[in-house]
Structures are given as structure tokens and as C-alpha cells.
């Protein structure tokens, strides 16, 4: 009888210990993919990424905030997070991701992020509230790529997100808009930009919002780049040919850290899309979310594609 009681007590203590520690890393590490796995996921599993969206996951003392991953324009979570999602899950984080901004041109949920940034930010905001309710956490850490980063900036400034996020990490974000490698300037010269934007505004309004000087851009940054509270980190590549000039990714403010990946790895040829697969860039993400070591420098291997 005493033995049975002792075993019961031990089992209860073990259960309490597990609950206190939160969800442990997977017993077997999840495979971490690359661009090939991302491309397969783009077509076959656009709504799934390894390690993401375990709604029973509870943050641990070591990683007290769930991480929400927000993809870029014409992308999906399966493609965008084929590398980072399993990396984070293997490290012990609760990881969540969504597809947003889907419309009739999204090819059944594959090419998302097409609706206006304000509309998509509303979707992301609702998803984050769901994550907070499910996990019991008071704040998240946010990682966005391309338009996903811009949505993060908008969410913190205009939708009350600043009180709900600790780390706002952005990979090649379209914060201050893009010339689209000069195409918008060329369109202005030939008087075609207005016509093009009339069409884009109906079909893919997010592309209009992300142009330099757009009405959305002007309204968002009229009162500065950031708000107090979140810790903003922007990671950009000199070889970005989508957000041009690449410096438009960067933010200004006392709570902002801007990282040019070539300052750490001069030979890194990764482009805009490649940032979501670039190991030096992702190592910086893990550092920011984790130890946040001052002067951190990533290992210069595993570069993303130059696209």
C-alpha cells in the first residue's frame, strides 16, 4: 500500500514538473528542410510547416513566449517556414503560423498575401489573439518575412499589437516600400503607374500598398517608424531585388536593431526570397529570440538562394 502511494506521489510530481516546464522539444528532432522542401510544400502542403500549429503546446520557462511566423507576398506558410519552423520547434519553442490575404488569385491557398495590408493585418491580429488564448502567454515573439514584417510594423502601430509582442523580428521586410527594382519609377516616367495601380488595386492591393510613396506608406509612417515597447530587429540583404533599395527595410528608433547580413557574412549572396532559407539570417533570428548575445556573428555557411 505504501509502495502504491509512493508511486502515485512520484507520478503526480512528474506530471507537475512536465506542466511547469511546458512542452519539451520533440523526442526526435524534426528534419530541417531547405529550398527544395519549401518548393514542394508550396505546391503540396501550403498550409503546413513542420513543428507549427500544435495547439496543445504550452510555453516553457526557457521559452516563455510562443513564436508567430508570418509569410510574405505570393507565399504561404508551408514554403516560407520550411526551415525556421522546425528549427524553432527543435529548440523548444511553441511555433504557430498562418496563411493570410487569400483571394481568387491565390491558387487555392498557395499564393497568399494579396489583399490590402490593413485587411491582412486584421487576420494576423486575430490569429495572434487565438495563440495567446490557447497558450496562456501574455506576449508573443513575431517573425515576419517581406510583407509579413510590414504587417508586424502596422500591427504594433495601429492595431494595439505593441502590448502583445516582445520581439518583433523582420526578414527583408517591405517597411518603407519598394521601387520593385526601379519598375515603379519607370512607370511614373512613362505615365503608366497610375493605370497599373488601378488594376493592381483591385486584384492585388498589397502590391500597391508596398510601393514607395503609396497612401498606405504615407499614413503608416507619418508619426515615425516604431512605437515604444517591442524590441524590433530587422535583418536585410544587400542583394535584395524585391525591396529596393534594400535600406528601405530598415527602421529607425531607440528600440530598433538593423542587421545587414553581409556585415557578418560578406560572401552571402542570398536575395529576398532566399532570406527565409539563409542559415546566417536564421541564426540571427534564433539569437534574438534566445540569448540575444551582444555582437553575435553567425557562421557563414548555408546561404539562401540569390533570388
C-alpha positions, 0 to 999 in steps of 0.5 A: 500500500505504501509502495502504491502511494509512493508511486502515485506521489512520484507520478503526480510530481512528474506530471507537475514538473512536465506542466511547469516546464511546458512542452519539451522539444520533440523526442526526435528532432524534426528534419530541417528542410531547405529550398527544395522542401519549401518548393514542394510544400508550396505546391503540396502542403501550403498550409503546413510547416513542420513543428507549427500549429500544435495547439496543445503546446504550452510555453516553457520557462526557457521559452516563455513566449510562443513564436508567430511566423508570418509569410510574405507576398505570393507565399504561404506558410508551408514554403516560407517556414520550411526551415525556421519552423522546425528549427524553432520547434527543435529548440523548444519553442511553441511555433504557430503560423498562418496563411493570410490575404487569400483571394481568387488569385491565390491558387487555392491557398498557395499564393497568399498575401494579396489583399490590402495590408490593413485587411491582412493585418486584421487576420494576423491580429486575430490569429495572434489573439487565438495563440495567446488564448490557447497558450496562456502567454501574455506576449508573443515573439513575431517573425515576419518575412517581406510583407509579413514584417510590414504587417508586424510594423502596422500591427504594433502601430495601429492595431494595439499589437505593441502590448502583445509582442516582445520581439518583433523580428523582420526578414527583408521586410517591405517597411518603407516600400519598394521601387520593385527594382526601379519598375515603379519609377519607370512607370511614373516616367512613362505615365503608366503607374497610375493605370497599373495601380488601378488594376493592381488595386483591385486584384492585388492591393498589397502590391500597391500598398508596398510601393514607395510613396503609396497612401498606405506608406504615407499614413503608416509612417507619418508619426515615425517608424516604431512605437515604444515597447517591442524590441524590433530587429530587422535583418536585410540583404544587400542583394535584395531585388524585391525591396529596393533599395534594400535600406528601405527595410530598415527602421529607425528608433531607440528600440530598433536593431538593423542587421545587414547580413553581409556585415557578418557574412560578406560572401552571402549572396542570398536575395529576398526570397532566399532570406527565409532559407539563409542559415546566417539570417536564421541564426540571427533570428534564433539569437534574438529570440534566445540569448540575444548575445551582444555582437553575435556573428553567425557562421557563414555557411548555408546561404539562401538562394540569390533570388 
